[in-house]
């Protein structure tokens, strides 16, 4: 590729479900194996990541394409949507940001986050909430660099994982 790649972001459709699910599994398994080898991505977690059709029923799932190839994805639950983990009222819930191994460092995650945050604003959301696995320092840095700030009130402690809450809020 010469110059900046042509990155197209669009809503996911049913024909994307299998490929998006596999991209999520590949990205999560690879990232944890490289950066947090103590983390095991269970079969249950893989099934959750692959359940893209169910996710599309409740959330706005976006995909990014580079030169016609699936390059990344992110999901955004509207304020008050079933399954949302947003702890603030009138906040969207951002989850499952992933970029394929072949499309890293091209600006794909930036374009996906720009589109997701614009959608949250269009819905009238006052904030975007998200969770990062405690210890996932690189992912945390990505969000903090965009303006997300830690908000311990939204932290989640589950038997299998400890999640740190971050939020980007704006005045309306």
C-alpha positions in Angstrom: 0.0 0.0 0.0 1.3 3.4 -0.8 0.2 6.5 1.1 -2.7 6.4 3.5 -5.0 3.4 3.0 -8.6 3.9 2.1 -10.5 3.0 5.2 -14.3 2.6 4.9 -16.4 2.3 8.0 -20.0 1.1 7.8 -22.7 -0.7 9.8 -22.2 -4.4 9.9 -24.9 -6.6 8.3 -25.8 -10.3 8.6 -23.3 -11.3 5.9 -20.5 -9.9 8.1 -21.4 -11.9 11.2 -19.1 -14.9 10.8 -16.1 -12.9 9.6 -16.5 -10.3 12.4 -16.8 -13.1 15.0 -13.6 -14.7 13.8 -11.8 -11.3 13.6 -12.7 -10.7 17.3 -11.6 -14.1 18.4 -8.3 -13.8 16.5 -7.6 -10.3 17.8 -8.4 -11.0 21.4 -6.5 -14.4 21.5 -3.5 -12.9 19.8 -3.4 -9.7 21.9 -3.7 -11.6 25.2 -1.1 -14.2 24.1 1.4 -11.5 23.3 0.7 -9.0 26.1 -1.0 -10.8 28.9 -0.1 -14.5 28.5 -1.7 -15.4 31.8 -5.1 -14.6 30.3 -6.9 -17.6 28.8 -9.7 -16.8 26.3 -12.2 -19.5 27.2 -14.5 -21.2 24.8 -17.4 -19.3 26.5 -15.7 -16.0 25.8 -15.0 -17.1 22.2 -18.7 -18.0 21.8 -19.7 -14.5 23.1 -17.3 -12.8 20.7 -18.7 -14.8 17.8 -22.3 -14.0 18.7 -22.4 -11.0 16.3 -26.0 -11.5 15.1 -27.2 -11.2 18.7 -25.0 -8.2 19.3 -26.4 -6.5 16.2 -29.9 -7.0 17.6 -29.0 -4.8 20.6 -26.1 -2.7 19.5 -24.7 -0.7 16.6 -21.9 -2.8 15.2 -19.5 -1.2 12.9 -16.9 -2.7 10.5 -13.9 -1.1 8.9 -12.7 -2.2 5.5 -9.3 -1.5 3.9 -9.3 -2.1 0.2 -12.4 -4.3 0.5 -11.0 -6.5 3.3 -12.5 -6.6 6.8 -10.0 -4.8 8.9 -11.8 -4.1 12.2 -14.9 -3.8 14.2 -16.5 -2.1 17.3 -19.9 -2.3 18.9 -21.8 0.5 20.6 -24.9 0.0 22.7 -27.3 2.9 22.8 -28.2 4.5 26.1 -30.5 2.2 28.1 -30.2 -0.7 25.6 -30.6 -4.2 26.9 -27.2 -5.6 27.7 -25.5 -2.3 28.1 -22.9 -2.1 30.8 -22.9 1.7 30.9 -23.1 2.9 34.5 -24.0 6.5 33.8 -27.5 7.5 32.8 -27.9 8.5 29.1 -24.5 6.9 28.2 -23.6 4.6 25.3 -21.6 1.5 26.0 -18.5 0.8 23.7 -17.2 -2.7 23.4 -15.3 -5.2 21.3 -12.9 -2.9 19.5 -10.7 -5.1 17.4 -8.4 -4.7 14.4 -7.2 -7.6 12.3 -3.5 -8.5 12.6 -2.9 -7.5 9.0 -4.3 -4.0 9.4 -2.7 -2.8 12.5 -1.0 0.7 12.6 -3.1 2.0 9.7 -5.5 4.1 11.7 -8.3 1.6 11.6 -9.1 1.8 15.4 -9.1 5.7 15.1 -11.7 5.6 12.3 -13.9 3.1 14.1 -13.8 5.1 17.4 -14.5 8.3 15.5 -17.6 6.7 13.9 -18.8 5.1 17.2 -18.4 8.4 19.2 -20.2 10.3 16.4 -23.0 7.8 16.6 -23.3 8.2 20.4 -23.4 12.0 19.9 -26.1 11.6 17.3 -28.2 9.5 19.7 -28.0 12.4 22.2 -25.8 10.4 24.6 -24.0 12.5 27.3 -21.1 10.1 27.5 -19.5 6.9 26.2 -18.6 4.3 28.8 -16.3 1.4 28.3 -14.4 -1.2 30.3 -10.7 -2.4 29.9 -9.3 -5.5 31.5 -7.2 -4.4 34.5 -3.6 -4.7 33.4 -4.2 -4.1 29.7 -2.1 -1.0 29.7 -1.7 -0.5 26.0 -5.5 -0.6 25.4 -6.0 1.7 28.3 -3.4 4.2 26.9 -5.3 4.2 23.6 -8.5 5.3 25.2 -6.9 7.8 27.6 -5.1 9.4 24.6 -8.5 10.0 23.1 -9.8 11.7 26.2 -11.4 8.9 28.1 -10.8 9.1 31.9 -10.9 6.5 34.6 -14.1 6.4 36.6 -13.9 3.8 39.4 -17.6 4.0 40.1 -18.1 1.9 36.9 -15.4 -0.7 37.6 -16.6 -4.3 37.4 -15.3 -7.2 39.4 -16.3 -10.6 38.1 -15.1 -14.0 39.1 -13.2 -14.4 35.8 -12.1 -10.8 35.2 -11.5 -7.4 36.8 -12.5 -4.5 34.5 -11.5 -0.8 34.8 -14.1 1.7 33.8 -13.3 4.7 31.5 -15.7 7.4 30.3 -15.7 10.2 27.8 -18.3 12.7 28.6 -19.3 15.9 26.9 -21.5 18.8 27.8 -24.8 19.1 25.9 
